[in-house]
Each structure stands twice: as C-alpha cells, then as structure tokens.
Amino acid sequence: MPGIRAILMLAIVWLATPLCAQKYEVTLDLASVTKEKDRVKVTVITPAVTDEKIVYALPALIPGSYSRKDFGRFVHEFYALDAQGYPLKVKKLDNNRILIKNPHNRILQKIGYWVDDTWDAQKTSPKQKDAAFNYIFQPGGTNIDAGRNYVINHQGFYGYLVGYEKFPYELTILKTGNLFGSTTADISRESPGRDVITAPDYATLVDNPVMYCEPDTAVFSAGDTRVTISVFSENRVVKAEKLRRYLLPLSGALNNFFGKMPVDRYMFIFYFTRNDSTPLTRYGGYGALEHNYCSFYFLPELSSENSLKSMVMRVAAHEFLHILTPLNIHSEEIQDFDFQQPKMSQHLWLYEGVTEYFAHLAQLRDSMITDEEFIKVIRGKIQEAAGYRDVSFTHMSRNILQEDYRSMYSNVYEKGALIAFLLDIRLMELSKGKMNLRDLLFRLSEKYGPEKPFKDDSLITEIVRMTYPEIGKFFNDYVIGSKPLPYQDYFSKIGWNYYYTKQDSVTSFGKFGLFYNQTDDAFIVTRCNGENRFGLKNGDRLLSINDKPITYKNFEEVLDPVFSPWGNLPVTVRYRRGGEEMSAAARPDTIPVTGRYVIEENPALGLEKTRLRQKMFSNYFKE
C-alpha cells in the first residue's frame, strides 16, 4: 500500500504541474495592429494564483524618471479568465491597477487587453492643462507605427500581479519578417515572425527596451566592451555608420576614463524624428533615458553635420556614463524599486550630477574638447543654476515627486554637476593630487557593485570614511545644507579667476532675430532695432549668406558666420525687401558688455595650482 500511495501522490504532483507554471507568458502581437485605433493586443498567461482578490498593475513610475507616468491609462478592454476559461469580474481601481475578483479561489490563468501607444497621446481639449494631460517623455514611452517602427518600453505594454513582481517573464513578440528587434535583453529569434525574450523578473524586463524597425546597425569594440548602435531615422537622414564614427572616439575616451569598462556590452538605440513640427514632437521633448546596458534616444534629424555630432556626443556621453552609477553604485530604493509608490533616493547629486560632470570631464581628459570649451560648459551651468533657489540637494532629491520640488529637477544637471566639480577639486586639494572623484566612485563600486545597494542615509558617512573629515563639512554645507556654492574660492584652487560680473566685449553684427515661415519656406528678419551692420529691417527675407543659399536643412551652418562671427571677417548678406532683391557686406563691431559668471585662467596664481588643474583635466599628465 505505501507504494500505491506514493504513486498516487506523484500523479497528483504531475497533474498539478501544468497549472503551476510560475512565470508570466506574455504575447505581444505587433503583426495585427488595429488600423482604426492603432492598438496592440497583449495576452498574458499568469502564474497560478488563487487569491480572492488579485491586482494587476502597470507602473506609475519607472527607474531613471522622476515624475508620475501612469502607464495604465493606455490599457483598454481588459479581461481575465480562470483555468477553465470562465471570465472573472474585473474593476479598475485607479489609473494603473485593475482588481480581478476571484471569490471562489479559482486559478487565474489568462488576462488580455489592448494597448495604445503613448507617443500619439493628444489632449482631450485645447484647454486641458499640461499637468492633467501628463504627456510621457518620449524616451520612456511607446510607439506603434504599424509595419514601420515599434518602441517597446515594456512598462507601457504589460505589468505584473501585485506581490508577484519577482516571477520570470517569457515574452513572445509576433511581427512581420522585415522588422528587426534591437535590445540588450536575452532574445531568441525563433523565426522571421517570432522573437522570444526572457527575463528573471519584471524590473529586469523594464531595464531592457526593444525597438523594432528595418535594421540599421553598427558594431564596434571599446576595450573589452562590445558596443552596438541601432538607428531608426524617419527620413533616413541619419545612419548607424555615421553615428559609429561619432561614438567610437567617445567610447575610447570613456574607456580611458574608466581604465576598463564596467560592462561587457552596451547598446545605443536611436529614434530620429524629422526636424520640424510633427504630432510626435508637439508634446514631450528630445532626450534620452538610461538603462544598465543600453540607452534609448529620441532626437531630431539635424542636417548640419556639426550640430548632429555635437548633439549626439553631448547626450550619449551622459547616458553611457550611467553604467558607473546607478548600475554599480545605487541605494536600496533603486535596487528594490516600487513601481507604484517608490521611495526616492536623496542622492540625485550622485546619479545625475556626477554623471553629467563626468560626461564633460571624460571628453576633456581625452582631448576631445578644449579647456576653453570646458570653461564654457561650467559657466553655462552656473548661469542656469542661478535660476533656482538654494535648497538642500538631499532634501530636494528625496522629495522630487512633490509639487514644491518637481520643477527643480533640471537643476540636477546644472548645480548637481557643479557640486561634483567642486567636490573633485576639494578631493584633489586634500590628497595633493593623489585622489579624485573618479577614484572615490571606483572605491564605492568595489564596496557595493550591481548586486549590493547602499543604505540611503549612510552613503555620505561612508564617503567621509573613505576620504577626509573635511569632505563631511563640504556635504554638510553644500549638499545636505543649502549654502551657495563657493565658486571663487574653489576655482582659485586650480588657477582660475572667477567674477560674478566683469566688463567684457563681444563681436556682433547687431541685434536682430529670425523666424522660419513654414508656409513660404523662408527665414524672415524680426526683433530688429535698426542698428545692425547690414541695415536689415523687420520683414526682410534672407536669401543667402556669403553666396550660400539658406534653407531649412542647412540654416544652422549657413548662419554661423552671422551669429558667431570670427575675428573681423566680412560677411555678405543677400535678402529680399518687398519685391526688390538687395545685398549688404559688413564687418562685425566690437561691443562692450557686462559679462556674468566669467571664468579665466590665471597662471599668476601659481605653478602648484596650475599643475593640480592639469592633473584633473588630463589622462596623460605626468609630474
């Protein structure tokens, strides 16, 4: 009899196993997008849950973003079925959570619904306020452009059963055969029309977005790191190979900055939209969102080579450097992110401020930008930071979702970067050039790393322990406290003079502006006070600069000699006034101005300070 009982128990276990597959099996059908509503069908075979009340949720917020998103707004026609295929009653609790009622404790087996993309969201009326509309910044949103492009930020398509976020995901994506999915997720390309992505939990899935489009990719190595570029350009203006030429030297500079990259792979995923007013650019904005092994970009198709390169390098350097923080250095709040009601970390000065500073410093240290260009960056950040009131940066970070502080978020890229710069100077001064901010972060990454978060309230204490007691005063004054940053004092430590105001001069052709008349495809003079060197008047239509016709595609490059004059070089302008075509040639004037936040190198401050600056600013400086 014991043998029969054992066989019976084994049979019960075997029969139960198919109903207890403890993972999410998600199907995203990109091949059958509804034409009338532009929606995608999602079906989910859920873990075998028998709770009386089951809640399915999509994120209210996501890591790396500091405002509510409420992705559940885009879910429609939700249903739930038990293991026998009978429907369960559902009720929407709020924007992001749906209650599945299961009074008889049946096994939940399947849910399904349709999803709108966030990029196409429109206001319900012209009077709807932006706060109520709450458009989702494109790099964290979703795009459904049937048969052409799909931006799959997973949080916009599917969620999780509350309490079961740690279960594995198996995502099947049905698609047309001409589309290729670019992602750092674990992906199996099973057939031209079917990809399968797996992830150990929901947070990992969200950390690895996918973009589907006709393939345009490029690959290169930076040290031991394999770097992939994937591009979708609406008008095919930007190609992956062009971006490879930009990002290869940048990746080399970052490799030199790190010594060795902290990741073995990285992917840049770019969506370039045409550079004019479109439904996709009406709301939101250009920019990027970082992930641990990739970053997603929503940028304009700039026709000027210099402008395109400058934009890509500026944004990509910042996002790439997030592989140091928060990938290798982050708090428990980030490690165990709550997608509904997250507790925010107090260390935005670290996650965004240090990253922004390093993005410029790494290029400076590898001679990709000059000292003068770096000074211009720092001066610009001082100017922007001056527009915000002085508050505790840790307090602001912790409360960044609150209305009183939400508008201050952009300051993490301005004052946050300046905090990092001054902290770097102080570390170099105290260590006599033997320890910098990069060294400190390397020590922190060795102590913590990707799988070991720090306690939010303990990080500054740990930094002081690793460095000097004086660093504790720095944090108490300028990060925890709200004292104004001491630019003049700190800049003098590296041989710079700093002036809040200083008499200066600029070269200029005078004051006038231009606006682009899209109907007439013309650049029209405006805000003209009649004192410009060319004699231009309001309403004049510009035709050419130095015999180069001006168009929407080339205006940045063609107008550069006018708005950024070089020396005393003459410029010839051809324009139309009324029905008459006219031309004028002029040289720029030197105009006295009162400069603000002026920074100048001062060798008279001493060799020791100059050498300290050189050591900070170069990978190759030798004593």
C-alpha positions in Angstrom: 0.0 0.0 0.0 2.8 2.6 0.7 3.9 2.1 -2.9 0.4 2.8 -4.3 0.1 5.9 -2.1 3.5 7.1 -3.4 2.4 6.6 -7.0 -0.9 8.4 -6.3 1.0 11.4 -4.8 3.4 11.6 -7.7 0.4 11.5 -10.1 -1.2 14.4 -8.2 2.0 16.4 -8.4 2.4 15.7 -12.1 -1.2 16.7 -12.9 -0.8 19.9 -10.9 2.5 21.0 -12.6 0.9 22.3 -15.8 -1.3 24.6 -13.8 1.5 25.9 -11.7 3.9 27.3 -14.2 5.3 30.1 -12.0 6.1 32.6 -14.7 4.4 35.2 -16.9 4.0 34.1 -20.6 3.3 37.3 -22.4 2.4 37.6 -26.1 2.7 41.0 -27.9 1.1 40.9 -31.3 2.8 43.5 -33.5 1.6 41.8 -36.7 -2.1 42.6 -36.0 -2.3 46.2 -35.1 -5.8 47.7 -35.3 -5.9 50.2 -38.1 -8.8 52.2 -36.8 -7.4 52.7 -33.3 -3.7 51.9 -33.7 -3.6 49.4 -30.8 -1.7 46.3 -30.0 -3.1 43.1 -28.4 -1.5 41.8 -25.3 -2.2 38.4 -23.7 -0.7 37.1 -20.5 -0.7 33.6 -19.1 -0.2 34.4 -15.5 1.4 32.5 -12.6 -1.1 30.1 -11.0 -2.7 32.5 -8.4 -5.8 31.6 -6.5 -6.2 34.7 -4.2 -9.7 36.0 -3.7 -8.6 39.5 -4.8 -5.9 39.8 -7.4 -4.5 43.1 -8.6 -2.8 43.5 -12.0 -0.7 46.7 -12.2 1.2 48.7 -14.7 3.9 51.2 -13.4 3.0 54.6 -12.1 6.7 55.5 -12.2 9.9 53.9 -13.6 13.6 53.9 -12.6 15.6 56.8 -14.0 12.5 59.1 -14.3 11.3 61.5 -11.6 7.7 62.1 -12.4 4.5 60.1 -12.5 3.8 58.4 -15.8 0.6 56.2 -15.1 1.1 53.7 -17.9 -2.2 52.0 -17.0 -4.0 54.9 -18.8 -3.3 53.3 -22.1 -4.9 49.9 -21.4 -8.3 49.1 -22.9 -10.9 46.2 -22.9 -9.2 44.3 -20.1 -10.5 40.8 -19.3 -9.4 37.9 -17.1 -10.1 34.1 -17.4 -9.7 31.2 -14.9 -8.1 27.9 -15.8 -11.4 26.6 -17.2 -11.7 29.6 -19.5 -14.5 31.3 -17.5 -14.4 35.0 -17.1 -13.6 36.7 -13.8 -15.0 40.1 -12.9 -12.6 43.0 -13.1 -12.7 46.5 -11.8 -10.4 49.4 -12.4 -9.1 50.7 -9.0 -7.1 53.7 -10.4 -5.0 54.7 -13.4 -2.6 51.8 -13.1 -4.3 49.0 -11.1 -7.1 46.6 -12.1 -8.8 44.4 -9.5 -9.6 40.8 -10.5 -12.4 39.4 -8.3 -12.0 35.7 -7.6 -14.4 34.8 -4.8 -14.2 31.1 -5.3 -10.4 31.0 -5.3 -10.2 29.6 -8.8 -6.8 29.5 -10.6 -6.2 32.7 -12.6 -4.8 31.6 -15.9 -5.1 34.4 -18.5 -5.6 38.1 -18.9 -5.8 40.2 -22.1 -6.3 43.7 -23.3 -5.4 46.3 -26.0 -2.8 49.0 -25.6 -2.5 52.5 -27.1 1.0 54.0 -27.6 2.0 57.0 -25.5 3.7 58.9 -28.4 0.3 59.5 -30.1 -1.4 60.8 -27.0 -3.4 64.0 -27.5 -5.1 66.5 -25.2 -8.8 66.0 -24.7 -9.3 69.7 -25.4 -7.1 72.7 -26.1 -7.9 73.9 -22.6 -6.6 70.8 -20.8 -3.6 71.8 -18.6 -0.3 70.1 -19.1 -0.3 68.7 -15.6 -3.6 67.0 -16.2 -2.6 65.8 -19.6 0.7 64.4 -18.3 2.4 63.5 -21.6 5.1 60.8 -21.2 8.6 61.9 -22.2 9.2 60.0 -25.5 12.4 58.0 -24.4 10.3 56.3 -21.6 7.2 55.9 -23.7 5.9 53.7 -26.5 5.4 54.0 -30.3 3.1 52.0 -32.5 3.8 52.8 -36.2 2.3 49.7 -37.9 4.8 47.8 -40.0 7.4 50.5 -39.7 8.5 51.2 -36.1 7.7 50.0 -32.6 9.3 51.4 -29.5 8.8 48.7 -26.8 9.4 50.2 -23.4 7.9 47.2 -21.6 6.3 49.2 -18.8 3.9 50.7 -21.4 2.6 47.3 -22.6 2.4 44.9 -19.6 2.7 44.8 -15.9 2.6 42.3 -13.0 0.3 40.8 -10.4 0.9 42.8 -7.2 3.1 40.6 -4.9 4.4 38.5 -7.8 6.8 41.0 -9.4 9.8 38.7 -8.9 8.5 35.9 -11.1 10.2 35.3 -14.5 8.9 36.6 -17.8 8.8 34.9 -21.2 7.7 37.4 -23.8 6.7 36.3 -27.3 6.7 39.0 -29.9 4.8 38.4 -33.2 5.9 40.6 -36.0 6.4 41.0 -39.7 9.6 39.5 -41.1 11.2 42.7 -42.3 11.5 44.1 -38.8 14.5 43.6 -36.5 14.3 43.9 -32.8 17.3 45.8 -31.2 17.7 45.1 -27.5 20.1 44.0 -24.7 17.5 41.6 -23.4 18.0 37.8 -23.7 16.3 37.3 -27.1 15.8 34.2 -29.2 14.9 35.0 -32.9 12.9 31.8 -33.4 11.6 32.7 -36.9 11.2 35.8 -39.1 7.8 36.4 -37.5 8.6 35.4 -33.9 11.0 36.6 -31.2 11.1 35.3 -27.6 12.6 37.4 -24.8 13.2 36.1 -21.3 13.8 38.0 -18.1 14.2 36.8 -14.5 11.8 39.4 -13.2 9.8 42.5 -14.1 12.4 45.0 -13.2 15.0 43.3 -15.5 12.5 43.3 -18.3 11.8 47.0 -17.9 15.5 47.7 -17.9 15.9 46.2 -21.5 13.7 48.1 -24.0 13.3 46.9 -27.6 13.0 48.9 -30.9 11.6 47.2 -34.0 12.3 48.6 -37.4 14.1 47.7 -40.6 17.7 47.0 -39.4 20.3 49.8 -39.5 23.0 48.8 -37.1 26.7 49.2 -36.5 29.1 47.4 -34.0 32.5 48.3 -32.6 34.6 47.5 -29.5 35.7 49.8 -26.8 38.3 48.0 -24.8 36.6 44.7 -23.9 33.1 46.1 -24.3 31.0 45.3 -27.4 29.1 48.4 -28.4 26.1 48.2 -30.7 24.2 51.1 -32.4 20.7 50.8 -33.7 19.0 53.6 -35.7 15.6 54.4 -37.0 15.5 57.7 -38.9 12.1 58.8 -40.2 13.6 60.3 -43.4 16.7 58.1 -43.5 18.8 61.2 -42.8 20.9 59.6 -40.0 22.6 56.3 -40.4 24.2 53.9 -37.9 27.5 54.1 -39.6 27.7 57.9 -39.3 26.9 57.6 -35.5 29.6 54.9 -35.2 32.2 57.5 -36.4 31.0 59.8 -33.6 30.7 57.3 -30.8 33.9 55.3 -31.5 36.2 58.1 -30.2 33.8 58.9 -27.4 33.7 55.3 -26.3 37.5 55.3 -26.4 37.6 58.3 -24.2 35.2 56.7 -21.7 37.3 53.5 -21.8 40.4 55.6 -21.0 38.4 57.4 -18.2 37.4 54.2 -16.6 40.6 52.3 -17.2 38.3 49.4 -18.0 34.6 49.5 -18.8 32.4 48.1 -16.1 30.2 46.3 -18.6 30.9 43.8 -21.4 28.2 45.1 -23.7 26.3 48.2 -24.4 23.7 49.4 -26.9 22.7 52.8 -28.2 19.1 52.8 -29.5 18.3 55.9 -31.5 14.9 57.2 -32.9 15.4 60.3 -35.1 12.3 62.3 -36.0 12.2 64.8 -38.7 13.3 68.3 -37.6 10.1 70.2 -37.7 6.7 70.3 -36.0 5.1 66.9 -36.1 2.5 65.1 -34.0 5.4 63.3 -32.3 7.1 66.5 -31.3 4.1 68.5 -30.3 4.5 67.4 -26.7 7.3 65.9 -24.6 10.8 66.7 -25.8 14.1 65.5 -27.2 16.4 63.5 -24.9 17.3 60.0 -23.7 16.7 57.5 -20.9 19.4 55.4 -19.4 19.3 51.7 -18.6 22.0 49.4 -17.2 23.2 48.1 -20.5 21.6 50.4 -23.0 20.1 53.9 -23.6 17.2 55.0 -25.7 17.3 58.3 -27.6 14.6 60.5 -29.2 16.3 63.2 -31.2 15.8 65.4 -34.3 17.3 64.7 -37.7 19.7 67.7 -37.9 21.1 68.2 -41.3 24.2 70.1 -40.1 26.9 67.6 -39.5 28.5 69.6 -36.7 25.2 70.2 -35.0 24.2 66.5 -35.2 27.6 65.3 -33.9 27.5 67.8 -31.1 24.0 66.8 -30.0 24.7 63.1 -30.1 28.0 63.3 -28.3 26.6 65.5 -25.6 23.6 63.3 -24.8 25.3 59.9 -25.4 28.3 60.7 -23.1 25.9 61.3 -20.2 23.8 58.2 -20.7 26.8 56.0 -21.3 28.3 57.1 -18.0 25.3 55.8 -16.1 27.0 52.4 -16.3 29.0 53.6 -13.3 26.1 55.0 -11.4 23.4 53.8 -10.8 24.5 50.4 -12.3 27.4 49.9 -9.9 26.5 52.4 -7.2 22.9 52.7 -6.1 20.7 52.7 -3.0 18.2 50.2 -1.8 15.4 52.5 -3.2 16.7 51.8 -6.7 17.6 48.1 -6.1 14.1 47.3 -4.9 12.2 49.9 -7.0 8.5 50.2 -6.1 6.7 50.8 -9.5 3.6 52.2 -7.7 4.8 54.3 -4.8 8.6 54.5 -4.9 10.6 55.9 -2.1 13.0 58.4 -3.8 16.8 58.4 -3.0 18.4 61.5 -1.7 21.4 61.2 -3.9 20.5 62.8 -7.3 23.7 64.8 -6.9 25.4 61.4 -7.5 23.2 59.7 -10.1 22.7 62.7 -12.3 25.1 65.4 -11.1 28.3 63.3 -11.0 27.3 61.6 -14.3 26.8 65.0 -16.1 30.1 66.3 -14.8 32.0 63.1 -15.8 30.4 63.3 -19.3 32.2 66.5 -20.0 35.3 65.7 -17.9 35.9 62.4 -19.8 36.0 64.2 -23.1 38.2 66.9 -21.7 40.7 64.4 -20.2 40.9 62.7 -23.6 41.4 66.0 -25.5 38.0 65.7 -27.3 37.1 69.1 -26.1 39.4 72.0 -25.1 39.9 73.7 -21.8 38.1 76.7 -23.2 35.1 74.6 -24.2 35.0 73.0 -20.7 35.0 76.5 -19.1 32.1 77.4 -21.4 30.2 74.4 -20.1 30.9 75.2 -16.5 30.0 78.9 -17.0 26.7 77.9 -18.6 25.8 75.6 -15.7 26.5 78.4 -13.2 24.2 80.6 -15.2 21.4 78.0 -15.3 21.8 77.0 -11.7 21.4 80.7 -10.7 17.8 80.5 -11.8 16.9 78.1 -9.0 16.7 78.9 -5.3 19.2 77.4 -3.0 17.8 74.3 -1.2 19.2 71.2 0.4 20.0 68.9 -2.5 19.4 65.8 -0.5 16.0 67.1 0.7 15.1 68.1 -2.8 16.1 64.7 -4.2 14.1 62.8 -1.6 11.0 64.9 -2.3 11.5 65.3 -6.1 8.0 64.0 -6.8 6.4 66.6 -4.7 5.0 69.7 -6.3 7.3 72.1 -4.4 10.4 70.4 -5.8 9.3 68.8 -9.1 10.2 71.9 -11.1 13.7 71.8 -9.7 14.6 68.5 -11.3 16.5 70.1 -14.2 18.9 71.6 -11.7 20.4 68.2 -11.0 22.2 68.6 -14.4 23.3 72.1 -13.5 24.0 72.6 -9.8 24.4 68.8 -9.4 27.3 68.8 -11.9 28.8 71.8 -10.2 28.6 70.1 -6.8 30.5 67.2 -8.4 33.1 69.5 -9.9 33.8 71.3 -6.7 33.9 68.0 -4.8 36.5 66.8 -7.3 38.6 69.9 -6.7 38.4 69.5 -2.9 39.4 65.9 -3.1 42.4 66.7 -5.3 43.4 69.5 -3.0 43.2 67.5 0.2 45.0 64.5 -1.3 47.6 66.7 -3.0 46.6 65.3 -6.4 46.6 61.6 -5.4 42.8 61.1 -5.2 40.0 62.5 -7.4 36.2 62.0 -7.6 36.6 59.2 -10.2 38.8 57.3 -7.7 36.2 57.7 -5.0 33.5 56.3 -7.2 35.7 53.3 -8.1 36.2 52.6 -4.4 32.4 52.8 -3.9 31.7 50.5 -6.8 34.2 48.0 -5.4 32.5 48.1 -2.0 28.9 47.9 -3.4 28.5 46.9 -7.1 25.4 45.9 -9.1 24.0 43.5 -6.6 24.8 45.3 -3.3 22.9 48.5 -2.7 23.9 51.1 -0.1 21.6 52.4 2.6 20.5 55.8 1.6 21.2 57.5 4.9 24.7 56.0 5.2 26.3 56.9 1.9 27.7 60.3 2.9 29.1 58.9 6.1 30.8 56.1 4.1 32.3 58.7 1.6 33.8 60.7 4.5 35.2 57.5 6.0 36.9 56.7 2.6 38.3 60.3 2.2 38.8 63.1 4.7 36.9 64.8 7.6 36.8 68.0 5.6 34.7 66.3 3.0 32.0 65.9 5.7 31.9 69.7 6.0 31.6 70.0 2.2 28.5 67.8 2.2 27.0 69.5 5.3 27.4 72.9 3.8 26.5 72.4 0.1 24.7 69.1 -0.4 22.8 68.4 2.9 22.8 72.2 3.6 21.8 75.0 1.3 24.8 77.3 1.3 25.6 78.8 -2.1 28.4 77.1 -3.9 31.8 78.9 -3.3 32.9 79.2 -6.9 35.5 81.9 -6.5 37.3 80.1 -3.6 37.3 76.7 -5.2 38.2 77.9 -8.7 41.2 79.7 -7.3 42.5 76.3 -6.1 43.0 75.2 -9.7 44.3 78.5 -11.1 41.1 80.0 -12.3 39.8 83.5 -11.7 36.0 83.8 -11.2 34.0 87.0 -11.5 30.3 87.3 -10.8 30.3 90.4 -13.1 33.1 91.7 -15.3 33.4 94.2 -18.1 33.9 92.3 -21.4 33.4 92.7 -25.1 31.8 90.7 -27.9 31.9 90.8 -31.7 28.5 91.3 -33.3 26.6 92.4 -36.3 23.9 94.0 -34.1 20.6 92.9 -32.7 18.1 91.1 -34.9 16.3 87.8 -34.9 14.9 85.3 -37.5 11.9 83.1 -37.6 11.1 80.4 -40.1 7.9 80.8 -42.1 7.0 77.2 -42.9 4.3 78.2 -45.4 6.7 80.3 -47.5 9.8 78.2 -46.7 11.6 81.4 -45.8 13.7 82.9 -42.9 12.2 86.3 -42.0 14.0 89.1 -40.0 12.3 90.0 -36.8 13.0 91.9 -33.5 15.2 94.3 -35.4 16.0 97.7 -33.8 17.5 99.1 -37.0 21.1 99.3 -35.6 22.5 96.1 -37.2 25.5 96.4 -39.5 23.7 95.0 -42.6 20.8 97.6 -42.4 18.3 94.8 -42.2 14.7 95.6 -41.3 11.8 93.6 -39.9 10.1 91.6 -42.6 13.2 91.2 -44.8 13.6 87.7 -46.3 17.1 86.3 -46.1 18.2 84.5 -49.3 21.9 83.7 -48.8 25.0 84.3 -46.6 28.3 84.6 -48.3 26.6 83.4 -51.5 25.4 80.2 -49.8 21.5 79.9 -50.2 19.8 79.4 -46.9 17.4 76.6 -46.5 15.7 74.8 -43.6 18.2 71.9 -43.9 21.4 74.0 -43.8 20.4 77.2 -41.8 22.5 76.3 -38.7 25.7 76.0 -40.7 25.0 78.9 -43.2 24.0 81.4 -40.4 27.0 80.6 -38.2 29.2 83.5 -39.6 26.4 85.9 -38.8 25.6 84.9 -35.2 29.0 83.6 -34.3 31.4 86.0 -36.1 35.1 85.1 -36.2 37.5 87.9 -35.7 36.9 90.8 -38.1 36.0 88.7 -41.2 33.4 90.4 -43.5 30.1 88.7 -44.2 27.8 89.3 -47.2 24.1 89.0 -46.8 21.6 88.8 -49.7 17.9 89.4 -48.9 14.6 90.5 -50.4 12.7 93.5 -49.2 9.3 93.8 -50.8 9.8 92.9 -54.4 13.5 94.1 -54.6 16.5 91.9 -54.1 19.3 93.6 -52.1 22.7 92.7 -50.6 25.0 94.2 -47.9 28.5 93.4 -46.8 29.8 94.3 -43.3 32.3 93.5 -40.7 31.3 92.9 -37.0 31.6 95.5 -34.3 33.3 95.1 -31.0 30.7 95.9 -28.4 31.3 96.4 -24.7 29.2 94.2 -22.4 29.0 93.4 -18.8 29.8 89.7 -18.5 28.4 87.5 -15.7 29.9 84.3 -14.2 33.2 85.0 -16.0 35.9 82.3 -15.7 39.5 82.9 -16.8 42.8 81.0 -16.4 45.3 82.9 -14.2 48.9 81.5 -14.4 49.9 84.1 -11.8 48.0 82.0 -9.1 51.0 79.6 -9.1 52.5 76.5 -10.7 51.1 74.2 -8.0 47.5 75.2 -8.7 48.1 75.0 -12.4 49.6 71.5 -12.1 46.6 70.4 -10.0 44.2 71.5 -12.7 46.3 69.9 -15.4 46.2 66.6 -13.4 42.5 66.8 -13.0 41.9 67.6 -16.7 44.2 65.1 -18.5 44.6 61.4 -18.7 48.2 61.9 -19.8 49.6 64.5 -17.4 53.0 63.5 -15.9 54.6 65.0 -12.9 
